[in-house]
Amino acid sequence: MNHACHNNIVKALKISEVLIDTANKGEAASSDDACRILFGVIRDCAYEIQKQAKCQRQAHKVAEDSRIN
């Protein structure tokens, strides 16, 4: 995997962690359903970003391993 691509995947994973933390804290402090829905959407998006980034990281690793062997 090229360096820029790897760095961007790492950034995406870090962003997803920040979003999950924000959603958890925001939901805990929410006083109405609309805010809880917003933070639920943020959490769902964060988990999807995390899932896709991990899949791409693994796909690049497999492709790299196949080129070496």
C-alpha positions as a Markdown table, in Angstrom:
| # | Residue | x | y | z |
|---|---|---|---|---|
| 1 | Met | 0.0 | 0.0 | 0.0 |
| 2 | Asn | 1.4 | 3.4 | -0.9 |
| 3 | His | 2.2 | 5.7 | 2.0 |
| 4 | Ala | -0.5 | 8.4 | 1.2 |
| 5 | Cys | -3.2 | 5.8 | 1.0 |
| 6 | His | -2.1 | 4.2 | 4.3 |
| 7 | Asn | -2.0 | 7.6 | 6.0 |
| 8 | Asn | -5.5 | 8.4 | 4.8 |
| 9 | Ile | -6.9 | 5.1 | 6.0 |
| 10 | Val | -5.3 | 5.7 | 9.4 |
| 11 | Lys | -6.8 | 9.2 | 9.4 |
| 12 | Ala | -10.3 | 7.7 | 8.6 |
| 13 | Leu | -10.0 | 5.3 | 11.5 |
| 14 | Lys | -9.0 | 8.1 | 13.9 |
| 15 | Ile | -11.9 | 10.3 | 12.7 |
| 16 | Ser | -14.3 | 7.4 | 13.3 |
| 17 | Glu | -13.0 | 7.1 | 16.8 |
| 18 | Val | -13.5 | 10.8 | 17.4 |
| 19 | Leu | -17.0 | 10.5 | 16.0 |
| 20 | Ile | -17.9 | 7.6 | 18.2 |
| 21 | Asp | -16.7 | 9.4 | 21.3 |
| 22 | Thr | -18.6 | 12.5 | 20.3 |
| 23 | Ala | -21.8 | 10.5 | 19.7 |
| 24 | Asn | -21.4 | 8.8 | 23.1 |
| 25 | Lys | -20.9 | 12.0 | 25.0 |
| 26 | Gly | -23.5 | 13.9 | 23.0 |
| 27 | Glu | -26.1 | 11.2 | 23.6 |
| 28 | Ala | -25.4 | 11.1 | 27.3 |
| 29 | Ala | -25.9 | 14.9 | 27.5 |
| 30 | Ser | -28.9 | 15.0 | 25.2 |
| 31 | Ser | -32.1 | 16.3 | 26.7 |
| 32 | Asp | -34.4 | 15.5 | 23.8 |
| 33 | Asp | -35.1 | 12.8 | 21.2 |
| 34 | Ala | -34.0 | 14.8 | 18.2 |
| 35 | Cys | -30.5 | 15.2 | 19.6 |
| 36 | Arg | -30.4 | 11.5 | 20.5 |
| 37 | Ile | -31.3 | 10.7 | 16.9 |
| 38 | Leu | -28.6 | 13.0 | 15.6 |
| 39 | Phe | -25.9 | 11.3 | 17.8 |
| 40 | Gly | -27.2 | 7.9 | 16.8 |
| 41 | Val | -26.8 | 8.8 | 13.1 |
| 42 | Ile | -23.3 | 10.1 | 13.9 |
| 43 | Arg | -22.4 | 6.8 | 15.6 |
| 44 | Asp | -23.8 | 4.7 | 12.7 |
| 45 | Cys | -21.8 | 6.7 | 10.2 |
| 46 | Ala | -18.7 | 6.3 | 12.4 |
| 47 | Tyr | -19.0 | 2.6 | 12.5 |
| 48 | Glu | -19.5 | 2.4 | 8.7 |
| 49 | Ile | -16.4 | 4.5 | 8.2 |
| 50 | Gln | -14.5 | 2.3 | 10.5 |
| 51 | Lys | -15.7 | -0.9 | 8.8 |
| 52 | Gln | -14.9 | 0.4 | 5.3 |
| 53 | Ala | -11.4 | 1.6 | 6.4 |
| 54 | Lys | -10.6 | -1.7 | 8.0 |
| 55 | Cys | -11.8 | -3.6 | 4.9 |
| 56 | Gln | -9.6 | -1.4 | 2.7 |
| 57 | Arg | -6.6 | -1.7 | 4.9 |
| 58 | Gln | -7.0 | -5.5 | 4.8 |
| 59 | Ala | -7.5 | -5.5 | 1.0 |
| 60 | His | -4.4 | -3.5 | 0.5 |
| 61 | Lys | -2.4 | -5.8 | 2.8 |
| 62 | Val | -3.6 | -8.9 | 0.9 |
| 63 | Ala | -2.8 | -7.3 | -2.4 |
| 64 | Glu | 0.7 | -6.4 | -1.1 |
| 65 | Asp | 1.3 | -9.9 | 0.3 |
| 66 | Ser | 0.3 | -11.5 | -3.0 |
| 67 | Arg | 2.8 | -9.2 | -4.9 |
| 68 | Ile | 5.6 | -10.3 | -2.5 |
| 69 | Asn | 4.9 | -14.0 | -2.8 |
